[in-house]
């Protein structure tokens, strides 16, 4: 009996020790996560790089099942879908002609004004290999990293619009915080009022709009694009449209993260500002020299100029009034 009691006490002590060890490890990890975020970002990117091949293999059958289920669903509404697509194609052809006409007109204006063309941003195509809810609620994982020249803060877009931006980069993977996440803050521009605002995520499909103090009417249906302020994101990226939700203004996002497969990571680099100590460029163009005329030539020209003809004196009659300038009233 004594041996059994000793074994039971030893087993319970081992369980308590394991429990205490887990609690201490959890507290230590939580403290280090708050004190050293780059350390955990590095660990997260390293683990995602190691798990990237497995994530790609696991996601492949899931994508196939999603596509099959989507095809089965669309079979029951195929006729109505075709009718809707025909109408959309007709409208798109009309808008295509308008867009081409405006593009040609803008090109002529730029040539006449000698305008500087907008810089084209470079892009890297990547595939979504996973989703995560840590450290943010709305996060996706891509199979492109520093080996593909991906950097922190770059914009991630799909074929419809902006999805989010990169916040952690590994060697072959990168983590993206979506626009709908609670920690996302993106400067945007509302058209056609040309009014600036901040798009604030709140873990809902439609983030909130925080307008600036400037004037300008904002109404549902207005287009929302990125501004490029601060060099965070490229300008004029499609984000969504304004929608009214009670007393708040929200944005119906154009991108669909839940159905995103292939995405693009856009690099936006601002040109460096001129240095304050840089000397001003020297002026190379000089004014045309005026030839000097010798003084002898000027004197000779004056001496050879003919004298003006003498003007005959006109006689006045005795009855004509004389103006001597001495008395103003008499002169009048």
C-alpha positions, 0 to 999 in steps of 0.5 A: 500500500505504501508503494501505491501511495508513493506512486500516486503522489509522484504522478500527481506531483508530475501533473502539477509540475507540468501544469505549472510549467505550461502556465509559466511558459504561457506567461513568459510568451505573452510577456515577450510578445508584448515586449519584443514584437519583432522577435515573434514576427521573425518566428512567425515568418520562419514557421510560415516559410517552413509550412508553406509547401504543406499549406499549398498542398492542403489548400489545393483540394479545398480550392477544388471543392469550393470551385465544384460547389460554386459550379453546382450552385450556378447550374440552377441559375444559369439562364438568369445569369446569362441574361444578366451577363448579356446586359452587362456586356452591352453596358460595358461596350458603351463604357469602353468607347467612353473610356477610350475616348477620354483616354485619348483626350487625356493623352492629347492634353498631357502632350499639350501641357507637357505633363509628367506621366504617372510612375508605373508601380511594379507588381509581384504575383502571389497565391493565397496559401492560408488564412489566420486570425493571429495576431490580427483577426483578418489575415491571409498568408501569401507564398511570396517574400523577400526572395521575390522583393516583397517588403513590409507595407506594400499593397495587396490587390486582386482583380477587383480592388485593394485587399490590404497591406503586407505587415510581416515578410519572410523569405518565401511567405508574407502576411497580409492585414486586410482592410476590414481588420480592427487594426487597419487604418488606410488614407482614402480619397472619395470621388467626385467630391475629392474629399479625403478620409480614413478607412477604419476597419472594425472586423465587419465586411464594410469598414467605417469612414472617418471624414476630414474637416474639409468641405465636400458632399459625400453620398452613397455610391461615391467611389473610394480610392487610395490616396498614396499619402505618405508613400504607404499605398499607390494612389488611385487603387480601387477600394469600394463605394460609399454606403449609408449605415444609419448615421455612419458612412461605410465602404462596400469593399470591391475586393473579396478576400474569401474568394481570393486565389491569385493576388498582386503585391504592388511596390510603390516608391516615392522619389527622394526629396532634393537635398537641402545642401545640394548646390543650385545648378549653374546657369549655362545659357548666357544672354546674346552679346550686343555689338558695340558701335565705335564712337567715331561712327556715331559722330560721323552719322550725326554730322551727315544727318540732314538738317530739318526744313525751317518752318515759316512763321505765321502772322496773327491778326490784331483781333485774335486773343493773346494767351500769355499764361499770366491770368488763368481766367482771361486766358480761358 
